[in-house]
Amino acid sequence: MLKSIVVLIGCWLVATVAMAESIGMGEAFPEIQLPVPVQAGARVYLGLQPRETFTVQQIKARVVLVEMLNVLCPHCRKQTKPYNRLFQMLEADPVTRGKVKMLGVAVANSDEQIADFVDIYQVAFPVAADRQFALHGAIRGGPTPFSIYLLQDPHGGPGVVAGTHLGEDRQIEELFAYLKELLAMQVADFAGLADDRATVAEAGPALPISRDELERRIRQRLDTSIGRVESLDYQDLPDGGVYLARVHERGLPQTLFVRVVSRSAICDICHDVHFYYLFDRTGKLLDLVPLHLTKYGNVEWTEEEVGQFKSRIVGKNLDSVWEYHPEVDAVSSATMTSAIIYNSLATDRRLLEKLAPAGE
């Protein structure tokens, strides 16, 4: 039966392979805690217990369509109309009603942003927040909209990804038929279909400049802002590497650290995010330098915008609480890029303990 299903959707799930690093068919879906959606009736529809958080596996359904989105993404907004129709089709059919459910997961968005999104676009299905990129990171996610078709295990085991789709999907009749067919499938039917994507670490998108040019720019920045650079050495770490820069500031030697970050854009029409930041052995953030940061229309940040953003973060410690408030922390028209930077700084808190010996 699996072969017939694959044939059925072969010309439709072309987008599945467009995002080779993300979670794919045959992989177990990660168990990540999400806040229960605040929309009225969401807990009842999803069949959740009265708790503050839940995992997708706790949704009372045989099949779950998980729609990774960002409320500011134009294609995510456009996707609401066909997915509202899909929701109505699933609820109207006695075969799928209560057995196939839908959940939106809003990456990097606040409850207020989600509430506006649900209200403006009359979103019929629940939308939960993934403000800190927890689920997005666990599925090795990149741009949105990204749909995941999850087949649950009725015996309580981990569910399996039964397909994915990157970008807008308006072939709702085909999708409805596929989700309905999945009700007759078993998790074991997808055994052995996962490729090596699950074992390959996410390296991030390629830098927009060569490694030699990157190191030249870092040296030049340090020479200008700190002092003479004696050496610049790369240290590879499990969570990504850093440069150890030994500089002389007013004749006194010190060791500083340079972390280079490359992250995929959240939105499928946005540019990827590239920057580096400088911090000392105490974790104090000294500087942030764009390599490629863009806002709406994929226009690069101006020097004034970079300065505005830096005023919010430079001087803080990596060990601080990096809670992102878009209304005050974001560069105008660069809400998603700003969120990615904040999330990167929050994630890098664990660098300090690994780098402490090197700073002695």
NORNOR-V651859 format. One record per backbone hydrogen bond with DSSP energy under -1.0 kcal/mol. NH is the residue of the N-H (numbers start at 1). CO is the residue of the C=O. If there is no record, write none. Layout:
nh,co
NH,CO
NH,CO
This chain:
nh,co
5,1
6,2
7,3
8,4
9,5
12,9
13,9
16,13
17,14
18,15
22,19
23,139
26,161
27,24
29,159
32,30
34,54
36,52
42,39
45,41
46,42
47,43
48,43
51,49
54,34
58,55
59,56
60,46
61,59
62,99
63,99
64,150
65,101
66,148
67,103
68,146
69,105
73,70
77,73
78,74
79,75
83,79
84,80
85,81
86,82
87,83
88,84
89,85
90,86
91,87
92,88
93,89
97,93
99,96
100,96
101,63
103,65
104,126
105,67
106,128
107,69
108,130
114,110
115,111
116,112
117,113
118,114
119,115
120,116
121,117
123,118
128,104
130,106
133,130
137,133
138,134
139,135
140,137
141,136
144,266
146,68
147,165
148,66
149,163
150,64
151,160
152,62
156,153
160,151
161,27
162,149
165,147
167,145
172,170
175,171
176,172
177,173
178,174
179,175
180,176
181,177
182,178
184,181
185,182
189,186
190,187
191,188
193,190
199,196
214,210
215,211
216,212
217,213
218,214
219,215
220,216
221,217
222,218
223,219
224,220
225,221
226,222
227,222
230,246
231,246
233,244
235,242
240,237
242,235
243,258
244,233
245,256
246,231
247,254
248,228
249,252
252,249
254,247
256,245
257,279
258,243
259,277
261,275
263,273
268,144
270,267
273,263
274,292
275,261
276,289
277,259
278,287
279,257
280,284
283,280
285,316
286,278
287,278
289,276
291,274
292,274
295,299
296,333
298,295
301,293
306,302
307,303
308,304
309,305
310,306
311,307
312,309
314,310
315,285
316,313
318,283
320,317
323,321
328,325
329,325
330,326
334,331
338,334
339,335
340,336
341,337
342,338
343,339
344,340
345,341
346,342
347,343
348,344
349,346
351,348
352,349
355,351
356,352
359,355
360,357
